[in-house]
Amino acid sequence: MIGAGAALGLILYLLAAQRQLPAVAVVLASLCPALPVVLGVALLREPVTRRQVAGLLGAGAATVLLTPG
């Protein structure tokens, strides 16, 4: 299951790099560490610390600032 998810992620990353600017694909791929936090909160009702909230907000702001257009 993990190998299939990794393969799918790599294929989608390569498609994004081919169809969009590579800078956009890299910025979106760098958000990968935020996904487990969001899924943990949404699906498992895990508590979120202030540090995690600050990190998520910072990552979101950086994504908006780095995305061209």
DSSP file (Angstrom, degrees, kcal/mol; ACC not computed):
  #  RESIDUE AA STRUCTURE BP1 BP2  ACC     N-H-->O    O-->H-N    N-H-->O    O-->H-N    TCO  KAPPA ALPHA  PHI   PSI    X-CA   Y-CA   Z-CA
    1    1 A M     >        0   0    0      0, 0.0     4,-2.0     0, 0.0     5,-0.1   0.000 360.0 360.0 360.0 -43.7    0.0    0.0    0.0
    2    2 A I  H  >  +     0   0    0      1,-0.2     4,-2.4     2,-0.2     5,-0.2   0.903 360.0  51.4 -68.4 -39.8    2.8    2.4    0.9
    3    3 A G  H  > S+     0   0    0      1,-0.2     4,-2.4     2,-0.2    -1,-0.2   0.890 109.3  50.1 -63.5 -38.9    4.7    1.6   -2.3
    4    4 A A  H  > S+     0   0    0      2,-0.2     4,-2.4     1,-0.2    -1,-0.2   0.894 111.1  49.3 -66.8 -39.0    1.7    2.2   -4.4
    5    5 A G  H  X S+     0   0    0     -4,-2.0     4,-2.4     2,-0.2    -2,-0.2   0.895 111.7  48.7 -65.5 -40.0    1.1    5.6   -2.7
    6    6 A A  H  X S+     0   0    0     -4,-2.4     4,-2.3     2,-0.2    -2,-0.2   0.908 112.1  48.9 -66.2 -41.5    4.7    6.5   -3.3
    7    7 A A  H  X S+     0   0    0     -4,-2.4     4,-2.4     2,-0.2    -2,-0.2   0.916 111.8  48.9 -64.2 -42.5    4.6    5.5   -6.9
    8    8 A L  H  X S+     0   0    0     -4,-2.4     4,-2.6     1,-0.2     5,-0.2   0.911 110.6  51.3 -63.2 -42.1    1.3    7.4   -7.4
    9    9 A G  H  X S+     0   0    0     -4,-2.4     4,-2.2     1,-0.2    -2,-0.2   0.903 110.8  48.0 -61.1 -42.3    2.9   10.5   -5.8
   10   10 A L  H  X S+     0   0    0     -4,-2.3     4,-2.4     2,-0.2    -2,-0.2   0.909 111.9  49.3 -66.1 -42.0    5.9   10.3   -8.0
   11   11 A I  H  X S+     0   0    0     -4,-2.4     4,-2.3     1,-0.2    -2,-0.2   0.926 112.7  47.1 -63.3 -44.4    3.8    9.9  -11.2
   12   12 A L  H  X S+     0   0    0     -4,-2.6     4,-2.3     2,-0.2    -1,-0.2   0.871 111.1  52.2 -66.4 -36.0    1.6   12.9  -10.2
   13   13 A Y  H  X S+     0   0    0     -4,-2.2     4,-2.4    -5,-0.2    -2,-0.2   0.922 110.0  48.4 -64.3 -43.9    4.7   15.0   -9.4
   14   14 A L  H  X S+     0   0    0     -4,-2.4     4,-1.7     2,-0.2    -2,-0.2   0.898 111.5  49.9 -64.6 -39.9    6.2   14.2  -12.8
   15   15 A L  H  X S+     0   0    0     -4,-2.3     4,-2.3     2,-0.2     5,-0.2   0.908 111.3  49.1 -63.1 -41.6    3.0   15.1  -14.6
   16   16 A A  H  X S+     0   0    0     -4,-2.3     4,-2.2     1,-0.2    -2,-0.2   0.892 109.9  51.3 -65.4 -38.9    2.7   18.4  -12.7
   17   17 A A  H  < S+     0   0    0     -4,-2.4    -1,-0.2     1,-0.2    -2,-0.2   0.840 113.5  45.3 -67.8 -31.6    6.3   19.2  -13.5
   18   18 A Q  H  < S+     0   0    0     -4,-1.7    -2,-0.2    -5,-0.2    -1,-0.2   0.871 120.6  36.7 -77.6 -37.6    5.7   18.6  -17.2
   19   19 A R  H  < S+     0   0    0     -4,-2.3     2,-0.2    -5,-0.2    -2,-0.2   0.724 122.1  33.5 -92.0 -23.0    2.4   20.5  -17.5
   20   20 A Q  S  < S-     0   0    0     -4,-2.2     3,-0.0    -5,-0.2     0, 0.0  -0.609 103.9 -68.2-119.3 179.8    3.0   23.4  -15.1
   21   21 A L    >>  -     0   0    0     -2,-0.2     4,-1.7     1,-0.1     3,-0.8  -0.532  43.3-127.8 -66.2 136.8    6.0   25.5  -14.2
   22   22 A P  H 3> S+     0   0    0      0, 0.0     4,-2.4     0, 0.0     5,-0.2   0.825 108.3  63.4 -57.4 -29.8    8.5   23.3  -12.3
   23   23 A A  H 3> S+     0   0    0      1,-0.2     4,-2.0     2,-0.2     5,-0.2   0.889 102.9  48.0 -62.6 -38.1    8.5   26.0   -9.6
   24   24 A V  H <> S+     0   0    0     -3,-0.8     4,-2.4     2,-0.2     5,-0.2   0.921 111.4  49.9 -67.8 -43.5    4.8   25.4   -8.9
   25   25 A A  H  X S+     0   0    0     -4,-1.7     4,-2.2     1,-0.2    -2,-0.2   0.891 111.6  48.7 -62.9 -39.7    5.3   21.7   -8.7
   26   26 A V  H  X S+     0   0    0     -4,-2.4     4,-1.7     2,-0.2    -1,-0.2   0.911 111.1  49.5 -67.9 -42.0    8.2   22.0   -6.3
   27   27 A V  H  < S+     0   0    0     -4,-2.0     4,-0.4     1,-0.2    -2,-0.2   0.930 113.6  45.7 -63.4 -44.6    6.3   24.4   -4.0
   28   28 A L  H >< S+     0   0    0     -4,-2.4     3,-1.0     1,-0.2    -1,-0.2   0.872 111.3  52.6 -67.1 -36.0    3.3   22.1   -3.9
   29   29 A A  H >< S+     0   0    0     -4,-2.2     3,-1.6     1,-0.2    -1,-0.2   0.806  99.6  63.8 -68.5 -28.0    5.4   19.0   -3.3
   30   30 A S  T 3< S+     0   0    0     -4,-1.7    -1,-0.2     1,-0.3    -2,-0.2   0.659  89.4  68.9 -71.2 -13.2    7.1   20.8   -0.4
   31   31 A L  T X>  +     0   0    0     -3,-1.0     3,-1.7    -4,-0.4     4,-0.8   0.451  68.3 104.7 -79.9   0.3    3.7   20.9    1.4
   32   32 A C  T X4 S+     0   0    0     -3,-1.6     3,-0.9     1,-0.3    -1,-0.2   0.843  72.3  56.6 -53.4 -40.2    4.0   17.1    1.8
   33   33 A P  T 3> S+     0   0    0      0, 0.0     4,-0.6     0, 0.0    -1,-0.3   0.752 101.2  59.2 -66.1 -20.1    4.8   17.2    5.5
   34   34 A A  H <> S+     0   0    0     -3,-1.7     4,-2.1     1,-0.2     5,-0.2   0.760  89.3  73.7 -77.4 -23.6    1.7   19.2    6.2
   35   35 A L  H <X S+     0   0    0     -3,-0.9     4,-2.7    -4,-0.8     5,-0.2   0.903  92.7  50.6 -60.7 -45.7   -0.6   16.5    4.9
   36   36 A P  H  > S+     0   0    0      0, 0.0     4,-2.4     0, 0.0    -1,-0.2   0.870 110.3  51.5 -62.2 -33.8   -0.2   14.1    7.8
   37   37 A V  H  X S+     0   0    0     -4,-0.6     4,-2.1     2,-0.2    -2,-0.2   0.943 112.3  45.1 -65.8 -46.5   -1.0   16.9   10.3
   38   38 A V  H  X S+     0   0    0     -4,-2.1     4,-2.7     1,-0.2     5,-0.2   0.919 115.4  47.2 -64.1 -44.0   -4.2   17.8    8.4
   39   39 A L  H  X>S+     0   0    0     -4,-2.7     4,-3.0     1,-0.2     5,-0.8   0.890 110.2  53.3 -65.5 -38.8   -5.3   14.2    8.0
   40   40 A G  H  X5S+     0   0    0     -4,-2.4     6,-1.9    -5,-0.2     4,-0.9   0.898 113.8  42.3 -62.4 -40.4   -4.6   13.5   11.7
   41   41 A V  H  X5S+     0   0    0     -4,-2.1     4,-0.6     4,-0.2    -2,-0.2   0.927 120.3  41.7 -70.8 -44.9   -6.8   16.4   12.7
   42   42 A A  H  <5S+     0   0    0     -4,-2.7    -2,-0.2    -5,-0.2    -3,-0.2   0.906 129.5  22.9 -72.7 -42.4   -9.5   15.7   10.2
   43   43 A L  H  <5S+     0   0    0     -4,-3.0    -3,-0.2    -5,-0.2    -2,-0.1   0.844 133.1  30.9 -96.7 -37.3   -9.7   11.9   10.5
   44   44 A L  H  <<S-     0   0    0     -4,-0.9    -3,-0.2    -5,-0.8    -2,-0.1   0.454  93.3-128.4-105.0  -2.0   -8.3   11.0   13.9
   45   45 A R     <  +     0   0    0     -4,-0.6    -4,-0.2    -5,-0.3    -3,-0.1   0.865  43.4 175.3  56.2  39.5   -9.3   14.1   15.9
   46   46 A E        -     0   0    0     -6,-1.9    -1,-0.2    -9,-0.1     2,-0.1  -0.474  35.4-105.0 -73.3 145.8   -5.7   14.5   17.1
   47   47 A P        -     0   0    0      0, 0.0     2,-0.5     0, 0.0    -1,-0.1  -0.437  31.2-141.8 -70.8 147.4   -5.0   17.6   19.1
   48   48 A V        -     0   0    0     -2,-0.1     2,-0.1    -3,-0.1   -11,-0.0  -0.938   9.3-142.9-114.3 130.0   -3.1   20.4   17.4
   49   49 A T     >  -     0   0    0     -2,-0.5     4,-2.1     1,-0.1     5,-0.2  -0.423  26.5-111.2 -84.3 164.5   -0.5   22.4   19.1
   50   50 A R  H  > S+     0   0    0      1,-0.2     4,-2.6     2,-0.2     5,-0.2   0.855 119.1  57.1 -62.2 -34.4    0.1   26.1   18.5
   51   51 A R  H  > S+     0   0    0      2,-0.2     4,-2.2     1,-0.2    -1,-0.2   0.903 106.6  48.1 -64.7 -41.2    3.4   25.3   16.9
   52   52 A Q  H  > S+     0   0    0      2,-0.2     4,-2.6     1,-0.2    -2,-0.2   0.901 111.5  50.1 -66.4 -40.6    1.7   23.0   14.4
   53   53 A V  H  X S+     0   0    0     -4,-2.1     4,-2.7     2,-0.2     5,-0.2   0.927 111.1  49.2 -62.6 -44.3   -0.9   25.7   13.6
   54   54 A A  H  X S+     0   0    0     -4,-2.6     4,-2.5     1,-0.2    -2,-0.2   0.902 111.6  49.6 -62.0 -40.7    1.8   28.3   13.1
   55   55 A G  H  X S+     0   0    0     -4,-2.2     4,-2.5     2,-0.2    -2,-0.2   0.908 111.5  47.9 -64.7 -42.3    3.7   25.9   10.8
   56   56 A L  H  X S+     0   0    0     -4,-2.6     4,-2.4     2,-0.2    -2,-0.2   0.913 113.5  47.3 -65.1 -42.6    0.6   25.1    8.8
   57   57 A L  H  X S+     0   0    0     -4,-2.7     4,-2.5     2,-0.2    -2,-0.2   0.901 112.9  49.4 -65.5 -39.7   -0.2   28.8    8.4
   58   58 A G  H  X S+     0   0    0     -4,-2.5     4,-2.5    -5,-0.2    -2,-0.2   0.904 111.3  48.8 -64.8 -41.3    3.4   29.6    7.5
   59   59 A A  H  X S+     0   0    0     -4,-2.5     4,-2.1     2,-0.2    -2,-0.2   0.902 112.4  48.6 -65.5 -40.1    3.5   26.9    4.9
   60   60 A G  H  X S+     0   0    0     -4,-2.4     4,-2.0     2,-0.2    -2,-0.2   0.920 112.6  47.7 -64.9 -43.1    0.2   28.1    3.4
   61   61 A A  H  X S+     0   0    0     -4,-2.5     4,-2.4     1,-0.2    -2,-0.2   0.904 111.4  50.6 -64.7 -40.9    1.4   31.7    3.3
   62   62 A A  H  X S+     0   0    0     -4,-2.5     4,-2.4     1,-0.2    -1,-0.2   0.890 108.5  53.0 -64.3 -38.5    4.7   30.6    1.7
   63   63 A T  H  X S+     0   0    0     -4,-2.1     4,-1.5     1,-0.2    -1,-0.2   0.920 110.5  46.7 -63.2 -43.2    2.8   28.6   -0.9
   64   64 A V  H  < S+     0   0    0     -4,-2.0    -2,-0.2     1,-0.2    -1,-0.2   0.913 115.1  46.4 -64.5 -41.8    0.7   31.6   -1.8
   65   65 A L  H  < S+     0   0    0     -4,-2.4    -2,-0.2     1,-0.2    -1,-0.2   0.836 115.7  44.6 -71.4 -31.9    3.8   33.9   -2.0
   66   66 A L  H  < S+     0   0    0     -4,-2.4    -1,-0.2    -5,-0.2    -2,-0.2   0.672  89.5  95.1 -88.4 -16.9    5.9   31.5   -4.0
   67   67 A T  S  < S-     0   0    0     -4,-1.5     2,-0.0    -5,-0.2   -43,-0.0  -0.631  77.9-127.2 -78.1 122.2    3.3   30.5   -6.6
   68   68 A P              0   0    0      0, 0.0    -2,-0.1     0, 0.0   -47,-0.1  -0.353 360.0 360.0 -68.9 148.1    3.6   32.7   -9.7
   69   69 A G              0   0    0     -2,-0.0    -2,-0.0     0, 0.0     0, 0.0   0.427 360.0 360.0  97.9 360.0    0.5   34.5  -11.0
